[in-house]
């Protein structure tokens, strides 16, 4: 039978379907499909990189989160969202819970909207998203939402319009979910525009039209139509925060220069775009929105987190940078100013980044050696589309405690996060090692370094759940 649309959920009693709390998305993809551009989906890591595995219970130990803690509030819900083939297998989810000893029931998870398609890149992303948002946020109703399953929405032209429709429907929903995890995304429109402006200026492309055609044709590299479209999405994300919804967004997997990996060096335009990419910080979206909690990546080394990087065996490099489009919000200005004062700005790429723009990520979590179940088999993946649903699931448990205490959900969280961390360093394990200079297959000469305190590679660092629950679980 046809599944309900996100809008239809508003008319269903909460106990029957979770009242408008949709779901899934996917992880940051391998460089540009046939032509090797930069992309944004779940990265399947070589077995060699997965010698140490971090399923939900192992992650809970790292984050100091009690294994027995689970959600119970009937009004609480979490959602993952995506497009194209985005969807999940209840059988794989059940196997995941069983194989990794996750105390949860698949009856709490529902698909909403359009059917996904097994085997697609976004399908794997959705599998990752739902397995980890529900594996960390056990007991909480979870929704996997696909709002456009056309092939054009998998990686390119139809993604932006689908994102506009989804965010608008959700912001207008009378009972939206309290926690949303978004793994899909690409370079921002401003980043893509800058790439092509520079390519035309240096003679690598005859026109903006030709360059844009090339970049838009790559897998999840440049998926937005124009700046107006991005701003429309941003307005809806702002509305969601005001309605008690917290949105988490993956920062990307290509450091501060790429969405994931390099462009095809055998293509003359690809070579030029690689040169330009290394000369600029190119932010992704929606992570560079001021209205989301942007999640970067860590990897564990000798029991402690470092910034996840392809240079250090992490498989990917956590995305980061400064927005070209959105002004730096006041809530982070003190921390960003201190970071820029502490580093060598020339080594970070100055003047080819915008120090007055929204800086991201806000925090980071495990993005390497993350096991999932796909088609009945275990495999290791990685990326910030793993770290993002991990954090979102933990956050749902904090909201659950608040709801059970008669408090509202946390909603737009960033101002409170920055204010609290300024006086309570125990909220995070500080990450002081790592650099954003490399994509998966190409390193540049500039990048943002992880240092003590807040930095523009890993944000505040890796969450300490017990401290978060104490700080944010009550008012």
N, C-alpha and C positions, 0 to 999 in steps of 0.2 A: 504494500500500500504506500501511497505518497507520504513523505515525512512532512511535518509542519515547518513552515517558514519561520524565520526569527520574529516577524511581525505577528504571526499567528500565536506564538507562544504567550503573548500578553493576555490572550483570552482563555488560556487553559489554567485551571486551578493549580496553585503552586505544588500541591502534594502529588499531582499527577505527572507533571513534567518539569517542574523547576522554574516555571514562569519566566520565560525570556532570558534564560541563562544559557546562551549558546556556547560554541567551542571551536575547534582546533586550528592550528597552523603548523608550519613546518620549518625546517632548519636551513641555514644559509648554504647555497648551492655551489657546486663545483664550477669552475670557470667556464663561462659561456659555451656550453654544449658543443656544437660542431666547430665553433671557431675559437674556443678558448678564452672567452672574456671573463669578467668577474661575476660571480653569481651569489645565491643566497639560500641554500637549503642544507638539510642534515648531511654532514660529511661522514661517509663510511671510511673509517680509519683502518690502515693495515693492521693485521693481527699483532705485529711487532710493537705497535704503539699502544696496544691494549693489554700489555702484560699485567698492569694493575687496573682492576676494574672497580667502578664506583656505581653500583646499583643503588636504589633508594635507601636501603637500611645502612649501607656503608656511608652514604652521604649524610644521613642523619647523625651518625656518629661524628663525622667531621664537623658538622654545623652545631653540635651539642643540642640535638633535638631528640627528646625521648621517643623511643620506638613505639610505645603504647599510646602516645597522644594522637587522638583522632577527632574528626569533626562530628558534630551531632545536631547542629541547629538546622531545622527544616527550611529556613529562609535563606540559608547560605548556599552559594553556588559559584562555580568557576567555569571559565569558557576558553577554548582555543579556537582559532579561526584561520581559514585558508581558502584557497581557490584552486581551480583546475582539478587535478586528481585527488585533492585533499580528502582523506577519509580514513577510517580505521576498521580493524577486524576485531570484533568482540572475542573471537577465539584466541587471537594473539594476545589480547589484553588479559584474558583469563590465564593463559600460559605464563605470561609475564608475572602476574601476581603469584602463581604457584611456584615457578622456578626461582623467584627472588624473594620468596617468603614475605610478600606484601599483604598485610591484613586489610583487604578491601574487597568489595563486591562489584562485579561488572554491571549489576542491576542499577547502580548509581550513575552510570554513564549512558548518554543518549546521543545519537546523531541528529542534527537539525539542518534543514535546508536541502541542498542538492547532493546527489550520490557522488562519492569519490570513486576512484578506479584503482584497484590494486596494481602494483608494479610501477606506477608513476613516481616521479621525484617528490611531488608534494604529498603523495600517499605515505611515503616513508617519513616525511616530516610530521604528518599528522599522527602516525604511530608513535613517534618519539614524544610529541607534545602531550598526548593523552596518557601515555604510560608514565610520564614523569610528573605532570601536574597532579594526577590522581595517585601516583605512587608516593609523593611527598605530602599531598593534601588528602589523606585518606578520610573516608567517611563523608566527604563533601560531594554534593551532586555536581556532575561534570558534563559539559556539553562540547561536542565537536561540530563546528559549524562550517559548512561550505556554501558560500553565497553566489558562486558562479563556477560551474564545472566545465566551461568551454575550454577548448585547447588554447585559445588566446589569453585566457586568464591564468594559465599555468605559469607563465614566465614573462609575459610582455604586455601588449597593448591593452588588454581588457582588465588588467590587475587594478590600475588606478581607479577607473570607474566603479569596479566592484568594491574597492575599499571605501570610496565615498558613500555608496549605497549602504554598505554594512554599518559603517560608523554612524550614519544618519539614522538608520532604523533602530540601532541599539540606543542611541542617545534619546530617541523619542519613545522608547519602550517604557510602559508604565512600571515595569518591575525588572530592571536590568540585572545581570549578574554582578556580584561585587568585585570579582577578580577576573581580569582578562589577560591572557598570555598571547602575544603576537610574535611569531618567529619569522614570518615572511617579510620581505622588504627588498630594497635595492639601494644603489646610490641615490641620493636626493636629486630632484630635478636640477637644482642649482649646481650640484657637482657635475652632472652630465652636460649641462650647458657650458660650464667652464671648460670641460675637456674638449668639446667641439669648437668653442671659440678659439682656444689655443691651437688646436689642430689646423683650423683654417688660417690663422695668423702665420703659422710656420710653413704653410703651403702643403701640409700633409693631406688635406682634403680640399676639394674645389669649392665646397659650400657647406653651410650649416646643415642644410637638408640632407646632403649625402652622408655627412658624418653621423647625424642623428639616426638616419636609416640604418647605418652599420651598428651603432651602439644599441639601438632598440631591438635589433635582430638577434642579439646575444641573450643567453639564458639568464634572466633575473639580474641584469646589469643596470639597465635604465628603464624602469617600469612606469614612470609617471609622465603624464602628458604635458603638464606645464606647472608653473608656480601657483597659479590660481587653484588648481586641483589639490595641491599639497596643502594650501591654506584652508581650503574647505574641509579637508580631513582634520586638520589641526583644530578648527573650530568645534568639530564634533567631539574630539578627544577632550577638549576643555569642558564641554557640557557634561561629559560622562563623569569627570572628576567632581563636578559640583553636585552630582546626583549620588555620590557615595561609591563610585566605581574607581578601582585602581587598575591602571593599564601598565603592563610590563612589556617591554619591547627589546628584541634581540639587537645587539650592537653591530653585528656583522662579523665576518671571519677573515678580513683582509687587512688588519691593522688600520692605520689612518690613511692609506693610499689606495686601497682597493676594496671592492665589495667582497671579493673572495681571493681570486688569483689574477695573474697577469693576463693581458690581452695576447692574442696570437702573434708572436714575434716574427713569424714567416709572412705575415701580412704587413705591407708598408704602413698602412694606417694604424694597425695594431702596435707596431714598433713605436710609432710616434706617440700613441696614447699611453704606452708604458712610460716613456720619457716624461710626458706631461704629468702622469699620475705620481711619479716619484718626486716631482717638483711641487706638488700641492697636497694639502690635506683635503680629502674628498669624503665628506660625511655621508652617512646613510640616513634613510628615513623609513620608518617612523622613530628610530632611536634618538634622532636629534631634535625631536619635539620636546618642548619644555613641560608638556602635560603628561608625559609617560615616565615611568621608572626604567631607565635604560640599563640593561644588564650586559656586562662584558664577560670575559672568560678567564678562568684560572686553570692551572694544572697542579697536581700534587707532586712534590719532590721532597723526599726524605721526611714525609709527614707534615710538611708545611706548604701553603699555597705560594706559587709564583705566577706571574702573568703568563697566560697561555700563549705560546708562540711556536710557529713552525721551526724557528731556530733552535728551540729547546726540546724538540720531540713532541710538541703538543698537537701536531697535525694541522692546526689552524692558528691564526693570530687574532686575538680579540679585537673587535672593531672599536674605534674611538675617534675623537676629534672635536672640532668646533663647527657649529652650523654657519653656513653662509647666509641663511635666510632668516633665522630667528634670533632675536636679541638675547643676550645672556640674562636669565632671570635673576632677580635680586636674591633669591634664596641661596644661590651658589656663588655669588660674586666674591665673598670674602675668601672662600676656599680656593677658587680659581686664581685670584690675585696672588695668594700666597704660593701656589704652585708655580706660576709663571715667574715669580720673583726668585724662586729657588733653583730653577733650571737654566740651562743655556738655551735661550730661545732660538738662536741661530741653528744649533744642533737639532732643534725640534722642527725646523723648517721655516722660521720667520724670514720674510714677511708673507709667505704663502699659506698662512692660515689666518682665521679671523678671531683674535683673542677676545673680541667683544661679543662673540656669538655664544649660543647655548653650548656648554661643554658636556660631553658624555664619554663613558658611562657614569652612572651614579654609584654603581657597585658591581661586583663580579662574583661568579660562582663556577663550580667545576664544569669544564667544557671539553674534557679529554678523557677517553677511556670510559665512556658511558654506554652500558649494554642495553640493547632493546631486543624484542622478539619480533621478527618479521617473517611471515609465511611459515610460522612454526619453528623457526631456527633463531638461535641467539647470534647477534652480531654486535660489533662495537662501532659506535658513532661518536661524533664530537661536534662542537661548535657552540656558538652562543644561543642557538635554537635548542640546545640541551640545557644550558644554564638558566635560560629564561623561564621555562615551565617549572624547573626545580624550585626557583625562588617564589614563583607565583603560588605553587602548591603550599609551601611553608607559610606564605602570607595568608592564605585562606584559613589556616588553622588559627592564626592570631585574630582574624576577623571573627571566627567562630566563637572564640572565648569572649570577645567583646559583645557579640550578639546575645550570647547566653547570659551576659551580665546586664543586659538592657541598654547597652551602649550602641551607637551607630557604627557602621563600617568606617574604615579609615578614609576611603575616598581619595581625593587628590592628596598624595602622600609626601611629595617632595619637600615642601617647606618644613614639615614636621621632621622629616628624616635629617635634613641638613642642620636644623636647629638642635635636635637632640644629640647628634654626633659631635657637634662642636663642644659639648660639655660632657660627653660620655663616650670615650674612645673604646670602651669594652663592647660596644655594639658590633664591632668588626674585628677580624684578624687582619691586621695591616699587611698589605702586599708590597714589598719593597724591591722586588727583582723582576726585570723583564722590560722589553721594548716593543713598540708597535711598528717598527720600521719594515717588517717583512710581510708580504702576502704569503700564500701557500707555496708559491714557486718562484718568487722574485723578491729580492731585498733592495731597499732603497737606502740612501745615505742619511736620511733624517727620520726622526720618529719621536714619540713621547715615551719618556722613561717612567717606570714605577719608582716612587720614592716614599719615604716615611710620610704618613698622613695622606690626605687626599691627593690623587694624581689623575691625569687625563688618560691613563692607560687602563687602570683598574678601579677608578673611582675611590670610594672609601675602603675597598677591599672585600673580603669574604664575610658574609653575615655570621653572627653568633646567635643562633635561634633563642637560646635561653635568655639572653640579654634583651633581644627584641621582644619576647613575650612579656617580660617584666616592664619594659619601657613603653610599649605600644598596645599591650593587651588591656590597659586601663587608662583612664584619664586623670 
